[in-house]
Each structure stands twice: as C-alpha cells, then as structure tokens.
Amino acid sequence: MAATIVLTRSAEDNAPLRRELAARGHVVLEVPTACVRDIGPEPSADVVRQWAAQARAIAFTSRNGVQGFCRLLGAEPLLAALEGGALIAAVGRATAQVLAEAGIAPVLALTEPMTGSHLAEALADRLETQPDAWVLAVQGRHARPELVQGLALRGVPSRVAVVYENAVPEPPAAELLRACALADAVYVAAPSAADRLLAWAPELRDRAFVAIGPTTAAELRRNHGIEASQIAANPGLAAAVDAIERALAA
C-alpha cells in the first residue's frame, strides 16, 4: 500500500533510501534536519597531520569525515599513512567509496553490520599483534562514542580528530511542513533529527516514528515521550526499509 514517509537526512544521505521507497510506490518528503560544515581540524592541523603519520590505523565512520579531512588537510596524509603500512578503515559503502574517489583504497571496509562498535572489534583483531598500536578516529563533533569506547574495551588506545559538525539548517518551508503533518511515518536517523523536526512541526508527534537504532529510540522516548513504532536492526538500507514497511503495516 502506498504511503507518505518523511526522511530527515540530507538529500545526498537520503538518496538510496528515497529511491527504494519510491520504487515501492511510496511518496517521500525530505526535511533535512542538519547541514554539515567543516571545522578545525581539532586539536590543530599540525597535530592531526602528526597523528596521521604515527597511527597504525586511521578510522572513518562516515563519508563526512573523509570529505572534511580531505578538504582541510588534503588526501596526502592518508596516502602517506597507507604507503607506510597503516590501516585505513571505513564504516559503510558510502564512506569506502569516498575514500576510493580520493585515491585511497581502505584496507578494512566494514559494510555489514555498519556500526562503530563492529569497526572497533575488527580493528582490534587486526592490531592485536602490535601491542603499541593506536588508532586515529576521524569524526564529527558530538559523534557517537561507540568506536572509541569499543577500542578502549579491547585495550586499543585512540586519539580523535574532529573535522566537521552537524549544524542546524534553516527551517523548512511552511508548505512542506503542512504536507509532512499528513505523513504515515517518519524515519529519524539521529536523536537530534527528532528534536529539530518536532521543534518545527510538533504535530508530527502523532505520526509513526521509525528509529535508526536503539539509541535514537531511547532518546525519542526520553526527550519527547514518543515510543518508536519500529527500530531498524542496523543502519543499513535493507534494515531501514524493513523497519519502515513494518511500521506502515502496523
């Protein structure tokens, strides 16, 4: 049955999900709740370059991290690290693709399941024979802590370089918000997405919310008293589509 679904990521991030939902006959409304902008790098460009030269692995959990790093520092530190034998690791096909487009073929590309925790496990397994090894995690400000925490649990030190942040975009047009109020389901990929969307359109709280994972679902409940209709099993496309379809069926 055709339905109307609200997506809250940027158009670029939404693209695979939007295409799949449209192919199933659904109407997709896009309300971007964040815009990405470069910052730093933090703690400083010189320090991050030095870390990239010293780390035994450099890990990216999103394509925004790769793009921000390359815009601010260029691809040269990554190419030099790869040539020196360091692991270049990526979560997700999109992140690996952006690395490949920059001429960097990641040694470790985690495509399923696509989480920072699983990348931490994979890195720890690869680095276990190097007792002094540590990982440079390239992230956004306020990134989820799963990668760094997962490495720490396995006894692998890490340092974090911040190269971008998710900023609040301009509010969407009133006409779009009115259309969203009639939607059948809302897919939120981060707690901040729900916060911003409901600030713009509080009437959406009565729609069926689908959360990207348990963390977002818990924040949805705590911050807004909304129980997620469905929770995607993982951040992948197939899991998102399955959770949305289950929410619509319910």
SEGU-514976 format. One record per residue: x, y, z of N, C-alpha, C in turn. Coordinates in steps of 0.02 Angstrom, whole numbers, padded with zeros to 5 digits, always signed. Atoms other than C-alpha are relative to their C-alpha. Layout:
BEGIN
XYZXYZXYZ/...
***
This chain:
BEGIN
+00042-00060+00000+00000+00000+00000+00044+00062+00000/-00039-00062+00004+00069+00171-00048-00010+00042+00062/+00003-00042-00060+00109+00285+00097+00046+00060-00009/-00043-00059+00001+00191+00453+00132+00049-00005+00059/-00053+00010-00050+00357+00446+00226+00045+00061+00002/-00045-00058-00010+00462+00588+00298+00070-00026+00016/-00070+00015-00012+00651+00571+00289+00035+00063+00026/-00028-00058-00035+00761+00683+00396+00074+00012-00012/-00070-00012+00016+00936+00669+00324+00005+00048-00059/-00010-00041+00059+01013+00774+00186-00020-00039-00062/+00020+00033+00062+00961+00737+00007+00051-00052-00022/-00053+00046+00020+01129+00654-00026-00002-00063+00043/+00004+00058-00045+01115+00542+00127-00063-00040-00011/+00064+00033+00010+00934+00503+00089-00004-00040-00064/+00010+00023+00069+00963+00455-00093-00015-00074-00007/+00016+00071+00010+00972+00264-00081-00067-00020+00030/+00063+00016-00032+00826+00254+00041-00058+00031-00039/+00053-00033+00039+00724+00379-00059-00016-00040-00063/+00011+00039+00062+00748+00278-00219-00036-00065+00014/+00032+00064-00016+00699+00115-00136-00073+00009+00020/+00069-00012-00021+00544+00186-00055-00043+00021-00059/+00037-00021+00060+00491+00271-00217-00014-00058-00046/+00010+00059+00042+00515+00108-00311-00056-00044+00026/+00055+00038-00030+00391+00030-00190-00066+00037-00003/+00062-00037+00009+00263+00162-00234-00015+00051+00053/+00013-00047-00055+00281+00272-00080+00018+00072-00021/-00016-00071+00009+00284+00462-00077+00050+00019+00054/-00053-00018-00048+00442+00530+00005+00004+00076+00006/-00010-00071-00015+00454+00701+00088+00065+00007+00039/-00065-00008-00032+00627+00761+00136+00003+00065+00039/-00008-00058-00044+00654+00878+00283+00070-00005+00032/-00067+00005-00029+00843+00894+00312+00003+00035+00068/-00004-00027-00068+00874+00920+00498+00071+00019+00020/-00069-00019-00015+01061+00950+00487+00035+00019-00064/-00044-00016+00056+01189+01029+00372+00072-00006+00026/-00069+00015-00020+01372+00980+00378+00045+00058-00019/-00050-00051+00015+01510+01109+00391+00067-00019+00031/-00067+00016-00024+01698+01091+00411+00017+00042+00061/-00027-00037-00057+01779+01141+00574+00071-00024+00013/-00067+00021-00021+01956+01139+00638+00048-00008-00058/+00010+00059-00042+02030+01017+00618+00021+00013+00073/-00016-00003-00071+02039+00993+00805+00035-00064+00020/-00022-00060-00037+02151+00993+00902+00036+00053-00042/-00030-00049+00047+02251+01076+00759+00022-00039-00062/-00021+00033+00062+02304+01041+00581+00067-00035+00008/-00067+00029-00008+02485+01010+00630-00003-00064+00042/+00005+00058-00044+02438+00890+00770-00033-00058-00037/+00035+00053+00035+02317+00792+00660+00044-00031-00054/-00047+00027+00049+02448+00776+00522+00051-00046+00035/-00049+00040-00037+02572+00711+00652-00032-00066+00021/+00035+00061-00020+02444+00587+00718-00009-00047-00059/+00011+00042+00059+02405+00525+00543+00064-00036-00020/-00064+00030+00017+02590+00491+00517+00021-00054+00050/-00022+00045-00053+02606+00396+00681-00048-00058+00014/+00050+00050-00017+02444+00298+00698+00010-00063-00042/-00002+00063+00037+02438+00115+00647-00065-00013-00037/+00063+00005+00036+02259+00138+00589-00035+00068+00003/+00040-00061+00003+02151+00285+00534-00071-00021-00018/+00068+00026+00008+01964+00255+00551-00049+00057-00014/+00053-00047+00019+01818+00347+00470-00067-00036+00008/+00066+00030-00009+01639+00313+00523-00052+00031-00045/+00048-00030+00046+01558+00424+00392+00037+00032-00058/-00030-00034+00058+01590+00498+00220+00014+00073+00016/-00012-00070-00019+01577+00671+00301+00070+00007+00031/-00066-00002-00029+01734+00630+00399+00055-00001-00052/-00049+00004+00054+01829+00582+00242+00002+00066-00038/+00003-00062+00040+01770+00735+00146+00028+00059+00039/-00026-00054-00041+01807+00853+00291+00075-00004+00008/-00072+00009-00007+01981+00780+00317+00035+00022-00064/-00033-00016+00064+02024+00795+00132-00005+00073-00018/+00006-00072+00014+01957+00972+00117+00047+00040+00043/-00041-00039-00046+02053+01031+00269+00074-00016-00004/-00070+00021-00002+02214+00930+00255+00024-00030-00065/-00018+00034+00061+02211+00853+00082+00004-00075+00011/-00003+00073-00005+02223+00668+00044+00071-00025+00014/-00070+00021-00005+02414+00666+00058+00016-00036+00066/-00015+00036-00062+02422+00619+00245-00027-00072+00000/+00029+00067+00003+02309+00470+00211+00039-00045-00048/-00039+00038+00048+02407+00414+00058+00067-00020+00031/-00065+00015-00032+02569+00427+00157-00008-00053+00054/+00013+00050-00052+02494+00328+00301-00010-00069-00030/+00013+00064+00034+02433+00193+00182+00065-00029-00026/-00064+00022+00027+02604+00184+00099+00046-00025+00057/-00041+00021-00058+02683+00168+00273-00026-00061+00035/+00025+00062-00030+02578+00015+00312-00057+00008+00048/+00056-00010-00046+02439+00093+00415-00065-00026-00031/+00066+00020+00022+02263+00026+00404-00042+00063-00010/+00050-00052+00009+02135+00144+00329-00067-00035+00003/+00062+00037-00013+01965+00088+00394-00061+00044-00010/+00061-00037+00015+01790+00139+00345-00061-00040+00020/+00065+00030-00013+01614+00104+00404-00047+00017-00058/+00050-00012+00051+01492+00083+00260+00029+00008-00070/-00021-00004+00070+01500+00076+00071+00010+00072-00022/-00007-00070+00021+01475+00264+00052+00066+00029+00024/-00064-00024-00026+01625+00301+00163+00058-00029-00039/-00052+00033+00040+01732+00174+00070+00003+00029-00070/+00002-00028+00067+01676+00248-00096+00033+00068-00003/-00031-00066-00001+01728+00424-00048+00075-00006+00008/-00072+00013-00006+01898+00358+00006+00029-00021-00068/-00024+00024+00064+01916+00268-00160+00004+00057-00051/+00000-00057+00047+01870+00427-00256+00059+00047+00014/-00058-00041-00017+02012+00515-00163+00066-00037-00013/-00059+00039+00016+02132+00379-00222+00025-00043+00057/-00020+00039-00059+02134+00288-00055-00044-00062+00004/+00037+00063-00005+02084+00106-00055+00005-00025+00072/-00005+00021-00070+02040+00061+00126+00017-00074+00006/-00018+00069-00013+02120-00096+00189-00057-00036+00035/+00053+00030-00040+01973-00126+00304-00064+00040-00012/+00063-00033+00014+01799-00080+00240-00057-00042+00028/+00054+00036-00034+01657-00133+00354-00067+00020-00031/+00063-00016+00033+01494-00144+00256-00060-00032+00033/+00057+00031-00034+01387-00256+00365+00025-00041+00059/+00043-00057-00020+01348-00227+00505+00040+00064+00002/-00034-00064+00007+01389-00043+00486-00005+00040+00065/+00000-00037-00063+01425+00018+00663+00071+00012+00023/-00065-00014-00028+01570+00097+00754+00024-00055+00046/-00019+00055-00046+01567-00044+00882+00031-00058-00039/-00026+00055+00039+01593-00175+00748+00067+00018-00033/-00065-00020+00027+01732-00074+00668+00054-00004+00054/-00048+00005-00056+01817-00064+00839+00023-00073+00009/-00018+00070-00007+01811-00254+00851+00045-00022-00057/-00041+00020+00057+01880-00276+00676+00070+00029+00004/-00066-00031-00007+02021-00153+00707+00041-00034+00055/-00036+00032-00055+02066-00232+00873+00027-00068-00021/-00023+00065+00024+02076-00402+00790+00061+00007-00046/-00055-00010+00047+02192-00334+00655+00063+00026+00035/-00057-00032-00033+02303-00240+00778+00025-00038+00061/-00016+00035-00062+02315-00371+00915+00073-00023+00003/-00070+00020+00000+02491-00421+00861+00047+00060+00006/-00040-00061-00006+02550-00240+00878-00017+00034+00067/+00020-00023-00068+02546-00203+01066+00002+00075+00010/-00005-00073-00009+02594-00019+01047-00042+00038-00050/+00039-00032+00052+02472+00017+00906-00057+00041+00029/+00058-00040-00019+02340+00152+00921-00035+00025-00064/+00043-00016+00056+02201+00216+00809-00017+00075+00001/+00024-00068+00008+02164+00390+00743-00072-00003-00026/+00071+00000+00019+01974+00411+00738-00017+00070-00026/+00018-00063+00030+01919+00549+00619-00076+00005+00001/+00071-00002-00013+01745+00606+00670-00027+00071-00003/+00032-00064-00008+01621+00746+00685-00006+00017+00073/+00011-00021-00069+01590+00848+00840-00064-00034+00026/+00056+00035-00031+01472+00756+00959-00015-00067-00034/+00010+00066+00031+01499+00592+00865-00017-00051+00053/+00016+00054-00046+01432+00436+00944+00065-00033+00024/-00064+00023-00030+01563+00357+01060+00016-00073-00013/-00008+00072+00006+01546+00176+01001+00070-00022-00023/-00066+00020+00026+01710+00170+00904+00053+00006+00053/-00052-00012-00050+01820+00247+01037-00010-00045+00061/+00014+00043-00058+01734+00153+01179+00015-00074-00016/-00013+00069+00019+01743-00011+01084+00074-00016-00003/-00072+00010+00001+01929+00010+01054+00028-00004+00071/-00024+00000-00069+01957+00051+01238-00015-00066+00035/+00019+00064-00030+01865-00107+01290+00046-00056-00021/-00047+00051+00025+01986-00208+01185+00073+00019+00014/-00067-00019-00018+02136-00116+01255+00039+00036-00054/-00033-00036+00054+02174-00015+01098-00010+00075+00010/+00006-00073-00009+02212+00170+01128-00023+00034-00065/+00020-00038+00059+02141+00301+01012+00008+00075+00014/+00002-00073-00004+02150+00487+00976-00052+00023-00051/+00056-00023+00041+02009+00587+00900+00017+00066-00034/-00005-00062+00039+02022+00716+00761-00069+00020-00022/+00066-00025+00019+01867+00822+00735+00007+00045-00061/-00008-00037+00062+01844+00888+00558-00066+00029-00026/+00064-00028+00023+01658+00930+00541-00050+00001+00057/+00055+00001-00048+01499+00964+00636-00066+00004-00038/+00067-00005+00027+01314+00947+00603-00033+00062+00028/+00031-00063-00021+01236+01120+00610-00075-00002-00015/+00072-00005+00011+01053+01168+00615-00014+00040-00063/+00015-00037+00061+00988+01216+00442-00057+00049+00010/+00057-00044-00002+00859+01348+00403-00064-00042+00004/+00063+00038-00005+00681+01291+00448-00029-00011-00069/+00030+00013+00066+00590+01209+00302-00061+00044-00012/+00057-00041+00020+00451+01296+00208-00064-00025+00035/+00062+00018-00034+00281+01300+00293-00041-00050-00041/+00038+00046+00043+00203+01212+00143+00024-00072+00008/-00028+00067-00008+00321+01064+00163-00020-00029+00068/+00019+00025-00067+00285+01051+00350-00074-00019+00002/+00071+00018+00002+00098+01052+00315-00010-00068-00034/+00004+00065+00033+00122+00907+00195+00025-00056+00045/-00028+00051-00046+00227+00814+00324-00050-00019+00054/+00048+00014-00054+00087+00829+00452-00048-00055-00019/+00045+00052+00024-00014+00708+00345+00036-00065-00016/-00040+00059+00016+00127+00581+00329-00021-00060+00041/+00015+00062-00036+00107+00400+00380+00056-00021+00047/-00057+00021-00041+00282+00376+00450+00056+00051-00006/-00058-00045-00002+00438+00475+00498+00061-00043+00017/-00061+00038-00013+00612+00398+00487+00053+00048+00027/-00050-00043-00031+00739+00477+00606+00065-00039+00009/-00065+00034-00002+00924+00434+00594+00045+00025+00056/-00039-00025-00056+00983+00528+00749-00048+00034+00050/+00043-00035-00048+00910+00598+00911-00011+00073-00018/+00006-00071+00018+00946+00775+00850-00050+00011-00056/+00048-00006+00054+00841+00742+00695-00071+00005+00027/+00067-00003-00031+00688+00708+00802-00009+00066+00037/+00005-00063-00038+00725+00859+00913-00017+00058-00046/+00009-00057+00045+00735+00980+00767-00065-00005-00038/+00061+00008+00038+00592+00907+00668-00061+00017+00042/+00057-00013-00043+00473+00913+00815-00003+00073+00024/+00001-00072-00015+00527+01091+00856-00033+00039-00056/+00030-00033+00058+00475+01141+00680-00074-00020-00008/+00068+00026+00013+00318+01032+00673-00021-00046+00056/+00019+00042-00057+00259+00972+00844-00059-00046-00014/+00057+00043+00015+00101+00900+00765+00022-00068-00027/-00025+00065+00025+00210+00761+00692+00008-00052+00054/-00010+00048-00053+00224+00680+00862-00052-00056-00002/+00052+00052+00004+00065+00583+00821+00012-00048-00058/-00015+00046+00056+00144+00501+00668+00037-00061+00027/-00039+00060-00018+00227+00329+00671+00073+00016-00012/-00072-00014+00005+00412+00357+00707+00039-00065-00006/-00046+00056+00009+00544+00235+00645+00070+00024+00017/-00066-00022-00024+00713+00248+00732+00055-00042-00032/-00055+00035+00032+00880+00202+00654+00030-00054+00046/-00028+00049-00046+00930+00107+00811-00025+00013+00071/+00025-00006-00068+00901+00084+00998+00018+00065+00035/-00020-00064-00031+00997+00241+01048-00048+00055-00019/+00046-00051+00023+00888+00353+00942-00070-00013+00028/+00066+00017-00028+00732+00261+01001-00005+00020+00073/+00000-00017-00071+00781+00286+01183-00004+00076+00010/+00002-00072-00005+00812+00472+01157-00068+00028-00021/+00067-00020+00022+00646+00488+01066-00050-00007+00057/+00044+00012-00058+00559+00414+01217+00015+00049+00056/-00019-00041-00057+00657+00514+01345-00014+00074-00012/+00006-00072+00014+00652+00684+01259-00070+00021-00020/+00065-00021+00028+00479+00679+01182-00059-00045+00021/+00054+00044-00022+00381+00538+01263-00030-00040-00058/+00024+00036+00059+00365+00453+01093+00031-00070-00002/-00024+00068+00007+00379+00265+01078+00008-00015-00074/-00011+00015+00071+00458+00216+00913-00044-00058-00021/+00042+00054+00027+00340+00112+00808+00043-00060-00019/-00047+00052+00018+00488+00013+00741+00071+00026+00008/-00071-00017-00005+00677+00010+00764+00038-00040-00051/-00040+00036+00050+00793-00033+00620+00052-00043+00034/-00047+00046-00031+00902-00182+00659+00072+00024-00005/-00067-00028+00009+01057-00090+00594-00007+00061-00046/+00007-00062+00041+01097+00071+00497-00004-00012-00075/+00000+00014+00072+01094-00017+00328-00066+00014-00034/+00059-00016+00040+00972+00017+00187-00055-00052+00009/+00051+00052-00005+00883-00151+00195-00036+00002+00067/+00031-00002-00067+00854-00135+00383-00047+00060+00006/+00043-00059-00003+00784+00041+00363-00065-00011-00038/+00060+00014+00039+00664-00012+00226-00045-00049+00036/+00040+00050-00037+00608-00164+00327-00036+00031+00059/+00031-00030-00059+00576-00060+00483-00057+00047-00021/+00052-00045+00024+00477+00070+00384-00061-00038-00024/+00055+00041+00024+00372-00063+00299-00038-00032+00057/+00033+00029-00058+00336-00146+00466-00042+00052+00036/+00038-00053-00033+00282+00021+00539-00064+00016-00039/+00058-00014+00041+00165+00051+00392-00052-00056+00006/+00046+00056-00006+00091-00123+00408-00036+00000+00067/+00031-00002-00067+00058-00094+00593-00050+00056+00007/
***
